[in-house]
Amino acid sequence: MRLSTVCWLLPILLSLNTYGQQRDGETFQKEYQVHIARTQELVKVDGELDEAVWKNTAPLGSFWKKFPTDEGKAITKTEARVTYDDKFLYVAFTAYDSGKVFIQSLKRDIGHDGNDCVALILDPVNKRSNGFFFVVNAFNAQSEDQLSGNGERVSFSWDNKWYSATKRYADRWTVEMAIPFKTLRYTADKLVWGINFLRVDTKTNEYSMWTHVPVNFKTYDLGYTGALVWPEAPPKPGSNSVLIPYLTGGLEEDKDNGKPWKATGNAGFDAKMALSSSLNLDMTVNPDFSQIEVDKQVTNLTRFNIFLPEKRTFFLENSSLFSSYGVPSVRPFYSRRIGLDKNGNKIPILFGMRLTGNASKSTRIGLLSMQTGSQGDYSPENYTAATINQAVLKRSTLNLYFMNRQGFLSDSAKKADPLSAYGRNMGGEFNYTNLKGTWNGWAGYHQSYKPGISKDDKFMDIGGSYNGRYFSAMLDMNTVGTNFYTDMGYTQRIENFDAARDTTIRLGYKQVYNEFDYRILPKKSKVSSYQFQLTNSFVFNPDNTLNERSQSLGLNIMYWNTAQLLVSLNNYEVNLLFPTAFTDKTPLPKDNYQYSQATLGYQSDFRKTLSYYATVGGGGFYNGSYQSFIGGVTWRSQPHLNIDLRAEYDKLAFPDIYGATELFLIAPKIEINFSTAVFWTTFIQYNTQRNNFNINSRFQYRFKPMSDFFLVYTDNYYTDPLLKNRNRALVFKLNYWFSL
């Protein structure tokens, strides 16, 4: 029986075991309530919990297991308490612990996964649509982010000033948090907030929570919060205006372009202003991102450009308002397009603004506008995006957007390239989620506008998913017109490179993607879960002929000691429309290619001082063969030193005239955490596919909360000819957070 047949039949059999009823969020807020009381006592945030208010406040204990299993009460005992005064919401945790705590880093925004930590999930609007996530690990490294009700992964990109302290004892560790009301977005007449508490005990591999959140939902899911009940209207948030000026300077040399050493300098500022209790304005003038860590390089064996994550802070905050439209392969908004020309070269950003927040209890809005300058013969551009999210039903939203890239071109430039004059996109999506969060559905319509184009310029998408305890499934269908442009976005496979003619051809497509997951949760075993996954992807040309299909059958075995074993079988069929080259020999011709691959991977217990992972793969690749090895070793001396080595080797071999190639990617990373305020990270990447050897070393000193000094050294060489220098630079950046 063919793998493709199994991929369709097996989910039907597995679906017979789908999990039944799960309680919804409204039920949770009746079962789980905390009545907060005001404190008249000054709370000193030192982690010692010696104030009378903590002794007189009944603890919230008896946490439930959350992950890897949600059956029963937590093994490790945790207590949480809350109180408030006119300026702060205070949260205290007592995390009972019999052994040495485990963390991966002292850096800010390290997150909650794989760290002994506690966290607060807060939904001041109590609409299950957006909220906040505050994390503190056992060594007081802070992480924070804004949450959206659609369950997107947290990136810890939102930054604001709040306070915490920890204290470690022989049998427990304690935490105090003080969150300024002015950092939160809420209306003072709301007497019930959504709230939840999380404890991660990495040594026992146990996530536990105050409310009983099903294992198939994320720990920070806003649909499963309890109720924080206020005795009176909470304090008004007050003004939250911030000015963050910066100063940079340094030396740089560009041998690629024959430019000798020169001194550089720059200055600018960011500003944050609360226009109301729930609406915030962010501004930036002459922004500088020299301190941002370089991209993690990857080997690309596809025929299309890959999606690299945004790392620039200004674009990350509240990014889900703009970037969540579409599907992973088609995003109308992709902020990395801002500040780059068509060849990926940096273009200076002069200034920008972002307005985000709640216009009402049910309406969330966003407005972004960025202005770039000229660079050589590249003209200035303005990028503007507007969005509105309207909450409907219980947990659903209706979302609309408009995006515009406007080029300020001369008449001759417009005549030479009329499509560069402007690019606009408009669209809307309806996202449905039932109250339990188990069923989701979505539908979207997107239209692009370009000079002289009036057809094949649409992108439409429809799909749905079910997320059960044991079984989950997803189906998505979309169609992309040949003339659908996203000047501010990303479309993965619409541009096809013809290697024989050295040109790019645009071609729309239709895609059907489905995914089925089945989870087994053993009760008494070294294994915590078996997860089977089947995926099917079909891509069709505009005339409905098959362009490409792929099918995958996988198994992920998770052990209680955090180790994982992964196995996958993959089958592909490609009707290649344009000659494609993977070597420097003759391009592969247009033809039908069918091949299969297999992958085996293992990750050891990451809690050990020395941990490792390895993945081997092989099989066919078009009309040739493919071999791959990906591996890594991590040595950790917690909490101060992490040494990580990542390496990848890929070998492609085709019939004689099409050649063969070997690709190497070696990327060691050394991270030294002197304290929660002083860090030194060195990242080295040797990538033969990109013919680049990069060294990036970054020192950071957080001398005050949200105020930093950076010193960054970067150096780039060719891998062929080996170690021929391309460019290098040494820069510093100083920024200071002024609360106004």
N, C-alpha and C positions, 0 to 999 in steps of 0.2 A: 504493500500500500504506500502511495507517495506521501511525502511529508505534507504537501499542500492539502491532501485529503484529510489527514489526521488533524491539521490545524483547524479545519472547519467542524469535524465531528466531535472531537474530544470536549470542547467547551459545552456542548449540548448535554453531554453526560455529566460533566462536573456541575452544571447549573442545578441538577437535581438536589444538591446538598447545600443550597444557598441558605444563609442564616435568616432566621425569622425576624420577629419584631425587636426593635431597639427603642429605648426611651428617647424622647426628644428633649430639646433645650428648655422648653417651657416647664416640663416636669422637673427638670433639674433645679430650676430656680424656686420651686416650691419645696423641694427636699433639702436643698443646700442654701442656707441663708446665714449671713453674718451681719449682726446689728452693730454698727460702728459707733463709738462714743468719743466725744471730744476730750482731750487731755488739757488740764490746766498747768501741767508740769512741763518744764523745759526738757526736751529730749535731746541728749547729747549723742550724736551718731558716732559711737566708738565700738559697737559690736558687743558690748558687755551685758546688755539687757538688765542693768541694775536699777533702772527707774521704777518707781512704784506702779506706774501705769501698766507696765508689762507684767508685774506680779499680780495685779488686780484684774487683768483682762483674761477671760477664759480662752484657752488655746483652741485652735481648730486642728484637730489631730485625726488619727485613724484614717490615714490616706489609703487610697485604693491603688492597687497595681495598675500600671498602664502599658508597659512594654518591658520585655518581649511578650508578656501575657497580661491580660486584664482580669484574670480570675483570682478573686480574693483580696485580702488586705495586704499592704506592703510589709515586707520583712523588716526594712529599716524604718524606724520611727521618726516622724517629722511633726513639728508643731509650728503653726503660723498664728500671728496676732496682728491686729490692725488698730490704729488710732489716728487722730488728726488734730491739728490746730489751725490757726488762721492761714498759714502759709504752706504747710506740708501735709501730705498723706504719708504716714509712717507705717512700715511693715517690719515685723520681727519674725525671724525663723530660728528654730532650734533643730538642728539636724544631728540626731544621735548617731554615733559612729564609733565602732570599736577598734578601727585600724587607721592606718595612715591614709590621708586623703589623696586623691588622684586628680591631677589636672594636666592639660597638654601645653598650656602657655599662660603667661601673665599679661599678654597683650589685650588691649581693649577690643571688643567686638569679636572675641574668639568664639562666642556662642555657647550653646548648652550641650550639644552632642559630644559625648566622650569626655566630659568634665564633671567632677563632683561640684554640684551647684544647686541653687534654688532659684525660682523665678516667679514673677508676678505677671498674670495675664489680666488685663484690665480693659473693660468696654464701657466707658462713661456714658455713651449714647444708649447702650443696651438695645441695639437694633441688630446685633450679630453681623454688622456690615464692616466695621473697622474698629480698631482698638490699639492697645500698646502692649509691649512685651519687654519686661525688665529682668535681666539675668545678672546674678552675682555668683562667681565661683568661690571656692573655699579660701582662696588667697586674695579675694576682693578685686578680681578683674571684672570690669563691668561690660555688659553688652546690652543694647537696646534697639528696638525696631518698632515700626508701625505695622499693624496687622490689617489684612483685608479679609472679608468674610468668605472669599472664594478659595481660601486655603492655600494660597501661593506660599512657596518656601520663603522663609525669612532670610534676608541678606545682611541684617544688622548694619544697614547703610544710613539709618536715621540717627542723627546726633543731637543731643541736648544735654544740658547740665542737670545732674541730680547727684545724690550723695549716698554713700554706703560705707560700711566697715564690717570686718569679720574678726572673730576671735576663735582660736582653736584650743580645745581642751583635750584631756585624755580620752573622754568618752563621748564627745560631741563637738560640734562647731556651731557658732551662732552668727547671725547676720542682722544688721539694722539697715533699713533703707529709708531715705527721706526724699520723696518725690515732690518737687514744687508744683502746686496746683497750676501755676502759669505755664508749665510745660505741656499740660494736658488740654485737649479740646473738648469742651462740654458746655452745656447750658446749666446755669445754677438751679433751675427749677426741677431738675431730674433727681428724684429721690431714691431711685433704684438703679445701680450700675451692675454690669456683668463683671464677675471676678472669679479667678481661679488661681491655684498655687501648685507649683511643680517642684519636685525634688528629683535630682538625678544622682544616684549612687553608682558610680562607674565600677567600683570594685566588685559589687554583686550583680552588675549589669541589670539594674532595676531602675526604671522610671516609675514614679508614683505621683498621684495627683489627689487633690482634695475631693473633687467630684469624680464620679465613676465614668471616665471617658473611654469609649470602646477602642479596642486595639487597632481598628482599621481607620481611625481618625488621628490627625496630628495632635500633639500635646497642646498646641496653642489654638485649637479650633474654637472659634467664638460661639459656636452653636451649643457648647457644653459647659458654659460658665454657670457658676452659682450666682446668688444675688447679694450684692453689697447694699444694705438698707441704711439710709441716712435718717437720723432722728429729726433733722431739719434740712433746709436747703444747704448744700455744701458751700464753702466759701467761694466767692467770686474768683475766677482765675487770675484776674489782674493783668497788668501789662507785661508783655514778654518781648522786649525789643533788644536786639543784640547787634553789635558792630564788631566785625572780625577783619581788621586790616592785616595785610601781609607785606613782607619785604623779601626779595630774593636777590641773589648775586652769585657769581661764579665764573668759571673759566671753561671754554669749550674749544675743540679742534675738530674740523670736518675734512679728513683727508680724501674722502670720496669725491668731494666737490672742490678740492684744492684750496680750502680755507684754513689759514694758520690759526694758532691759538689767539683767542680774543676774550676780553672780559665782558661779562653780561650783567645786567641788573634790571629789576622790574619791581613794580609795586601795584597794589590794588586792594580791593576789599570786598567782603561779603557782608550782607546785612539781613537780619531777620526781624520782622515786625508783626505783632499780633494786631490785626485790624479789628477783630472782635474776639469773643471767647472761643470761637470755633473756626476762624478764618485767618490764614497766615500768609504774609507776603515775604518772599525771599528775593534778594537782589544780589547781583555780582557785577563788579566793574573790573575789567582787565583780569579775568581769572587766570590763575596759574596752577598747573597740575604736576609740577616737576617732582613732587614727593610721592606720587602715586606709584605703587609697585608695578613693574613691567608685566605684560601679559604672559601667562603660562603657555609656552609654545606646545603645539600638538602636531602630530603627523597626519596629513590629510590625504587619504586614499580615495576620495570621492571625486566626481567631475565638477563639483560646485564649491563656491566659497563657503567657509564655515562661519558659525555665529560665535563671536567672542563676547564675553560679558563686559558690561560697562563697569568701570572702576572709579570714574570721576565723581567725587562726593556730591557736587551740586546737582548732577543728573540722577543720582541714585535716590535721593530723598523724595518720597511720595511718587516714585517712578511708576508704581502699578496703576496709577490713574491714567497714564498715557500708554504704557508699554504692554498692557495685558490684552489689547485688542488683537484679534486674529488667532492664529495657531502658531506653534513653534517654528514652522517653516515659512510662514508669511506674517510679518509684523508690520502694520502700517507705520508704527513709530519705533525707531531704533536710534537712541540718542548718540551712538557712536558715529553716525553720519554727520553730526554737527561738529564743525571745526576741522573737517578733513576735505581735501579736494578729491577729484575722481580717481586719482592714483594713490590715495591714502596718505598724502603728505599733509602735515599740520598747517592749518590756517588760523591766524590769531582770532580769538573771540574778544570783542570789544566790551560788550556788556550784555546783561540778560536779567530777566525777572521770572518769577514763578509764583502764582497765586493759587493756593490750595486750601481746601477745608470744607466744612459743612455750611452750605447756604441756609439749610433748615435741618430738622431732625431726620428727614428722609432724602435730602438732596446733597450730594457731594460734587464739588466743581473743581476744575483745574484749568489754569491758563499759563502757558509757557511761551516766552519770546526771547530769542537769542539773536544778536547781531554780530556777524563776523566782518573782519576787515579784508583789505586786498592783500594779495601776495604775488609779486611779479605781475604776470598778465591775468591772474585769477581775480575776478571781480568780487566785491562785497556781496553778502547774502544775508537775508533775514529768514529765520526759522520760527514759525509760530504754530502752536498747537493749543486747541481748546477742547475740553471734554466736560460732560455732565453725566453723573451717575444717579439715577432715580430709583430709590428702593420701592419695590412693589411686592404685593402678596406678603408672605412671612419672611422669606430669606432670599428673594429674587431681586434682580436689578434690570433696568432698561438703561442702556448706555449709548450716548451719541458723541461724535467727535468731528472736528474739522482741523486739518493740518495744511500748512502752506509754506513752501520754500520759494522765496522770491529772489531772483538774481538781479542785481543792478548792472546790467550789461550795456555796452555801447551798441549803437545800431548795427555796426559791422559785425560785432560778436553775435548778435541775435540772428543776423542773416546767415552767418557761417554755421551756427548750431541753434536752431530755433527751439529745440526741446529744452535747452538750458535756461530759457527765460524764466520759467516757473514750473512748479509741480505741486498739485493740490490733491488732497484726499479727503473724502467725506464718507461717513458711514455710521452704522448703528448696530448694536447687538442686544439681544435679550438673553439673559442668563438666569435659568431657573434652578432653584435648589429647594427640595422639600424640607420640612421643619426638622426632620431627623438628620438631614444631610446625606442620606443614602442615595437619593436619586438626583441627578443633575441633567440639565438639557441646555442647549445653546443654539442660537441661530444668528447669523450676521450677514449684512450686506455692505459692501465697500465699493466705492467709486473713485477712480482717479481722473484727473483733468490735466491735459497737456495741450500745448498749442497745436491746432490742426488735427487732433485725434478725437474721434467721436464713436468708435466702436471697439469691441473686444477689450474694454477698459474696466472690467469689473472683477471683483473677487467675492465669492459667496461661500458660506460655510454653514453647515448644520451638523449637529451631533448630540450624543447623549451618553450617560454613563451611570452605572450602578456600583456602589461601594458598600459591600456587605462584609460581615465578619470573616467569612471564609471565601466567598466568591465575589469577584468584581469584574466588570466588563465595560468596555468603551468602544463606541463607534463614531467616526468622524468622516464626513464627506465634504469636499470642497472643490471649487473650480476657479481657476485663475486665467483671466484673459491675456492674450499675447501682449496687449497694449496696457496692461495694468502696471503702472509705475508707482514706486514708493520712494520719492526723493528724500523723505525723512524716515524711511523704514528699511525693511530687509525682506527680500523674497529669494528663497534659497536656490531654486532650480529653474528660474525663468530664463536665465542667460546661459546659453550653451556655447562652449568654445569649440570652434572647428580648427583642429590642429593642422590640417592639411592646408587650409587657406589663411591661417593665422588671423581669424576674425571671430567675432561673437555674434550669435544669432539668437534673437528673442523668440521664444515659443511657449505659449500658454499650455496648461495641462489641467487634468482632473485627477483627483486623488481620493481613494477610499482607504481608510486605515481602521483596523479594529484590534483590540487587545483584550485578552482574557487572562485573569489571574485566579488561581485557586490555592488557598493556604491551609495547611494541616498544622495543628498546634498540639504536639504530643504532651501528655500530662506528666509522664515519668520517663525521661530520656535525657541524654546529653545534648540532644537537638532541641532548640526552642521553637523552630518552625521550618516547614518545608513549603516553599513557594514555587508553584509551577506557573509558567507564563507562556502564552501563545500570542504571537503577533502576526498580522497579515497586512501588507501594504501593496496597493495596486495603483499605478500611475498610468493614465491614459493620455494620448495625444488629443488635440482639439477635434480630430475626426473620429474619436472614440476607439482607435486602434491601440493596442497595448504598447506602452512605452517601457515600463519596468514593473516588476513585481518582486517582493521579497517575503519570505516566511521564516519564522523563527520559533523554535521550541526550546524553552529554557527551564532550568531548575536551580533555585538558590536555597542552599541549606545553611541555616543560621544556628550556631551552637551557643549554649549558655555562656561559654567563656569568651564570647564576642567573635570567635573565628567564623569564617564563611567559606563555603565551597560552591562554585558556580560552574554549570555545564550548559552549553547551548549548541544547537544544531541549526544551521541556516541554509536556506535554498534561495537562489536568485535566478531571475531571467531578465535580460536586458536586450531590447531592440535598439541598438546604438544607431542614432540618426546622423551623427557627425563623427568623423575620425577623431580619436582621442589618444593622447600620448601620455604614458606613464614613465617612459624612459627617453633618452636622447636619440633613439633610433626611429624607424618608420612608425608612424601612428597606427593604432589599431583601426582596421577599416569598419565601415558601416556593416553590421551583420547582427544576427541573433546569437546571443551568448547565454548559456545556461551552465551554472556551476553551483557547488555546495561547499560549505566550510563548517568546521567544528572548533569550539573554544572550550578550554578547561582553565579555571582559575581558582586560586586559594589565597585567602587572607588569614594570617595568624592572629592570635590574641593581641590586640593593639595595646593592651595595658602593660605588657611586659616591657622591660627596659629595652630589649631588642625585639622588634617586630618586623614582619616582612609580608610582601604579597607577590604573587607571580601568576601570569596568565600566558598560556601558550595557545596558539591558533594556527590553523592551516587548512589547505584545500585548494579548490580552483579559484581562479580570478580571471574573468573573461575567457580568453583562449589559452591562458597560462596557469601558473601555480602561484600560491601565496603561502608564506611562512611568517609567523610573527611571534615575538617574545616581548612581554611587558613585565617589568618587575621593579621592586623597590624595597629598600631597607631603611628603617627608622631606628635611631638610637636616641633615647631620651633620658636625661638626668633631670628629673623634675624638681622644682619648677623652672629651672634656669636655662637649660640647654636642650635644643632639639637639632639633630642632624638627620637629614632626610636625603636619600639618593634615589632618584627615579630614572629609569632607563627604558628605551624601547628600540627594538631591532625589527625591521621589516625587510623581507626579501621577495621581490617580484621577478618571475622568470617567464618569458614568452617565447614562442617559436623564433628561430634565429633572426629573421629580419626585423623583429619587433624588440629585440634586446632584452636586457635584464638590468635590475638595479637593486642596490642595497641601501637602506636608509637607517641612519643612526640618530637617536635623540637621547642625550645624556644631560640630566638636570639635577645636580646636587643643590641643597638649600641648607644653610646654617642659620639658626635663630638663637640669639642669646638674649634672655630676659634678665636684666640686672635687677629689676623691680617692676612694679606696676606702672612706673613712669619712665623707665629708661630701657630702650630696646636697640638691638643691632641685628639686622637681617642681611645676609648675603645670598644672592640667587645667581647661579651659573647655569647657562643653557648652551649646549652644543648641538646644533640642528643642521644636518647635512642637506635636508630637503630645502631649507630656506637659505643654505649657504651662509649661516650666521653663527658666531660664537659670541655670546653676550655675558657680561658680568654686570650685575647691579647690586650695589651695596648701600644700605640705607640705615643711618643712625637716627633715632628719634628720642627726644627728651621732652616729656610732657611736664613742664615746670609749674603749670597751674592747670586746674580743670579746663579742658578744651583749648588750652593754649600750648603750642608746640614749637620746638626748634628741630629742623631736619637738616641733615647733611647727607647728600646722595652722590655716589660715584657711579658712573655708567661707562662701559667700554664695549665696543663692538668690533669684531674681527670677521674675516672670511674664514670658512672652513676649507675652501679651495680657491686660491692658494692658502695653505694653512697659516693661520695667525697673521695674515696681512691686515693691519689696522684699518678700520673704516672711519670711526669717529669715537670721540671720548669727551666726557664732561665731568666737572666737579661743581656742584651747586649747593647752596644753602637756602633754606626757607624758614622764615620766622613769622608766625601768626599769633595774634592775641585776641582773646574773647572778652569783649567789653559788654557787660550787662547794663543796659540803659534804663 
